[in-house]
Amino acid sequence: MFILGSTPKVLGGISAILASAITCHQIYQHLQNYYCPSQQRWIIRILSIVPIYALTSWFSLMMWKFSIYFDSIRDVYEAFVIYNFLCLCYEYLGGENSILNEIQGKQLPTSWYIGTCCLPKIDCDIQFLRFCKQSTLQFCIVKPIVSIITIILEANDKFHENNLSPRYGYLYVTIIYNISVTLALYGLVLFYSATRDILKPYDPLLKFFMVKAIIFASFWQGFFLSFMELIKVIKSQVDDEQVITVGEISASWQNFLICMEIMKTVAVESSPLELTYETR
């Protein structure tokens, strides 16, 4: 089977190392020109998702028996990055009081595009800003807890990755994760909709696209692989007299796809990740 051979490990390794090298060079540029630490610390943390995602996915592909532990590191950091993106936007705009002065009295329209079509017009006030911040912060709390629960379930053979059977923990972990990450991104979308005009000089949308592309591509790929497993397209295999479960094969496919896609994301999004301030 292709995914169990050496080819995906080599291709995934090349892609992961190249993506990490390009991003580490960008991080080095920020450190070399560390003249705006209030903004750059957030940017560096966001950029760090690339090597963390790429290398943990490659390690999971190489050592698939331990993939649950590498995946947990990756998953915890993704929650951290979403919150850091919001903090970066706050820093761009001068903090909560400055943002409130700019958007005070504004209302978000009812629109299917930003998910407010079934809601009354939303006032952009202090409660609105705190909802946006709290909705992203909750993901930073929920995700580590879910990762710990996942490791405990896996240790007791109760997780079964990519198995949607209600007898195992994967289904419930996926539901909790989906609700939490949807709420976090909904908060970001509302915040961006309210501050879009004053954020234009900083062009954060492409930075957000990079974060969203990396995180959500992996999530929906995992869901699709679970469906492939459910309809028996992905089946267990025997390799060197060792049975490899469908969940382990699905996880290997997931990690290989992440390794390949992350290089494309870095290539497409390299320009908006350059220094966004005037260097000295």
C-alpha positions in Angstrom: 0.0 0.0 0.0 1.3 3.4 -1.0 0.9 5.2 2.4 2.8 2.4 4.2 5.8 2.7 1.9 8.9 4.9 2.0 7.7 7.3 -0.8 5.2 9.3 1.3 7.7 9.5 4.1 10.4 11.0 1.8 8.0 13.3 0.0 6.4 14.4 3.3 9.8 15.0 4.8 11.1 17.1 2.0 7.9 19.3 2.0 7.9 19.6 5.8 11.6 20.5 6.0 11.3 23.1 3.1 8.2 24.7 4.6 9.9 24.8 8.1 13.1 26.3 6.6 11.2 29.1 4.7 9.2 30.0 7.8 12.2 29.9 10.1 13.9 32.3 7.8 11.0 34.6 8.1 11.1 34.3 11.9 14.8 35.0 11.8 14.1 38.2 9.8 11.7 39.3 12.5 14.2 38.6 15.2 17.0 40.4 13.3 14.8 43.4 13.0 13.1 43.2 16.3 12.1 46.9 16.4 8.4 46.5 17.1 8.1 43.8 19.8 4.5 44.5 20.7 3.5 43.3 17.3 6.3 41.0 16.3 5.9 38.6 19.3 2.4 37.8 18.0 3.6 37.5 14.4 6.4 35.1 15.4 4.0 32.9 17.4 1.6 32.7 14.4 4.5 31.9 12.0 5.6 29.1 14.3 2.5 27.1 13.5 4.1 26.1 10.2 7.2 24.2 11.5 5.2 22.8 14.4 2.5 21.5 12.1 4.8 20.3 9.4 7.4 18.5 11.6 4.9 16.9 14.0 2.9 15.7 11.0 6.1 14.2 9.4 7.1 12.6 12.7 3.6 11.1 13.0 4.0 9.8 9.5 7.4 8.2 10.3 6.4 6.9 13.7 2.7 6.3 13.3 2.4 4.2 16.5 3.1 7.4 18.4 1.1 9.8 16.2 -1.5 10.5 18.9 1.2 12.3 21.0 2.6 14.3 18.1 -0.9 15.2 17.0 -1.7 16.5 20.5 1.2 18.9 20.4 0.0 20.2 17.0 -3.6 20.5 18.2 -2.7 22.5 21.3 -0.6 24.9 19.4 -3.4 25.6 16.8 -5.6 26.8 19.6 -2.8 29.1 20.8 -2.4 30.5 17.3 -6.0 31.5 16.8 -6.0 33.5 20.1 -2.6 35.1 19.1 -4.1 36.2 15.8 -6.9 38.1 17.6 -4.3 39.6 20.0 -2.2 40.8 16.9 -5.3 42.6 15.5 -5.9 44.2 18.9 -2.2 45.3 18.9 -2.5 46.7 15.4 -5.5 48.8 16.5 -4.1 50.1 19.8 -5.9 47.9 22.3 -9.5 47.5 23.5 -10.2 51.1 24.3 -8.9 52.4 21.0 -11.0 49.8 19.1 -14.1 50.6 21.1 -13.7 54.3 20.3 -13.5 53.5 16.6 -16.5 51.1 16.4 -18.7 52.6 19.1 -22.3 53.0 17.7 -21.7 50.7 14.7 -24.0 47.8 14.1 -23.2 44.5 12.3 -25.8 43.9 9.6 -27.8 40.7 9.3 -26.0 38.7 6.7 -25.6 35.0 5.8 -22.0 35.8 4.8 -20.9 36.4 8.4 -23.4 34.1 10.0 -25.8 36.8 11.4 -28.7 36.2 9.0 -30.9 34.8 11.8 -29.9 37.3 14.4 -30.9 40.9 15.1 -28.4 43.6 14.3 -25.4 43.3 16.7 -24.2 46.4 18.5 -20.5 46.9 18.4 -19.9 47.7 22.1 -17.7 46.5 24.9 -19.8 43.3 25.3 -19.3 42.5 21.7 -15.5 42.9 21.9 -15.4 40.7 25.0 -17.5 38.0 23.3 -15.1 37.9 20.4 -12.1 37.6 22.7 -13.8 35.0 25.0 -15.0 32.9 22.1 -11.4 32.5 20.9 -10.0 32.1 24.4 -12.3 29.2 25.2 -10.7 27.3 22.4 -7.3 27.7 24.1 -8.8 26.1 27.2 -11.0 23.4 25.5 -8.4 22.1 23.1 -5.7 21.1 25.6 -8.3 19.4 27.8 -9.6 17.5 24.7 -6.0 16.5 23.8 -5.5 15.1 27.4 -8.7 13.2 27.2 -7.7 11.8 23.8 -4.4 10.5 25.2 -6.2 8.9 28.1 -8.8 7.3 25.8 -6.1 6.1 23.5 -4.2 4.5 26.4 -7.3 2.6 27.3 -8.1 1.6 23.8 -11.3 3.7 23.8 -10.4 6.4 21.3 -10.1 4.7 17.8 -9.1 7.6 15.6 -11.3 8.3 12.6 -13.9 5.7 13.9 -17.3 7.4 14.1 -18.9 4.6 16.1 -20.7 5.9 19.2 -18.9 3.1 21.2 -15.6 5.0 20.9 -14.4 8.4 22.0 -13.4 9.8 18.6 -17.0 10.8 17.7 -17.5 12.8 20.9 -14.1 14.4 20.8 -14.8 15.5 17.2 -18.2 17.0 18.2 -16.7 19.0 21.1 -13.8 20.1 19.0 -16.0 21.2 16.1 -18.3 23.2 18.3 -15.3 24.9 20.1 -13.3 25.8 17.0 -16.5 27.0 15.1 -17.2 29.4 18.0 -13.6 30.6 18.0 -13.6 31.3 14.3 -17.1 32.8 14.5 -15.7 35.3 17.0 -12.8 36.2 14.7 -15.2 36.6 11.7 -17.4 39.0 13.7 -14.4 40.9 15.0 -13.0 41.3 11.5 -16.4 42.4 10.1 -16.6 45.1 12.8 -13.0 46.4 12.3 -12.4 45.6 8.6 -12.1 49.3 7.6 -9.6 50.2 10.3 -7.6 47.0 9.8 -7.1 47.6 6.0 -3.6 49.2 6.4 -2.4 46.0 8.1 -4.0 43.5 5.7 -4.6 40.8 8.3 -7.0 38.8 6.1 -4.3 36.9 4.3 -2.6 36.1 7.6 -5.9 34.8 8.8 -6.3 32.8 5.6 -3.0 31.0 6.3 -4.1 30.1 9.8 -7.5 29.0 8.6 -6.2 27.0 5.6 -3.7 25.0 7.8 -6.1 24.3 10.6 -9.4 23.7 8.7 -7.9 21.8 5.8 -6.6 19.2 8.3 -9.9 19.1 10.2 -12.1 18.5 7.2 -9.6 16.1 5.7 -9.8 14.1 8.9 -13.6 14.1 8.7 -13.5 12.9 5.0 -11.1 10.1 5.9 -13.4 9.1 8.7 -16.2 8.8 6.1 -13.9 6.8 3.8 -13.2 4.5 6.7 -16.9 4.2 7.5 -17.8 3.1 3.9 -14.9 0.6 3.9 -12.8 2.4 1.3 -10.0 2.5 3.7 -9.3 -0.9 5.2 -6.9 -2.4 7.7 -3.6 -3.9 6.3 -1.0 -6.4 7.4 2.6 -5.2 7.2 5.4 -7.5 8.2 2.9 -9.7 10.0 1.6 -6.7 12.0 -2.0 -5.6 11.7 -2.3 -1.9 10.9 -5.8 -0.6 11.8 -7.9 1.5 9.6 -7.6 4.4 12.1 -3.8 4.2 11.8 -3.9 4.2 8.0 -6.3 7.2 8.0 -4.0 9.1 10.4 -1.1 8.3 8.1 -3.0 9.7 5.1 -3.9 12.8 7.1 -0.3 13.4 8.1 1.0 12.9 4.6 -1.6 15.4 3.2 -0.7 18.0 5.8 3.0 17.7 5.0 2.3 18.2 1.3 -0.3 21.0 1.7 1.6 23.1 4.2 4.4 23.7 1.6 1.8 25.0 -0.8 0.3 27.3 1.9 3.7 28.7 2.7 4.4 29.4 -0.9 1.1 31.1 -1.5 1.1 33.1 1.7 4.8 34.1 1.8 4.2 37.7 0.9 1.6 38.6 3.6 3.9 37.1 6.2 6.7 39.5 5.5 7.6 42.3 7.9 4.5 44.5 8.3 6.3 47.5 9.8 9.1 49.7 8.7 12.5 48.3 9.6 15.4 50.5 10.7 
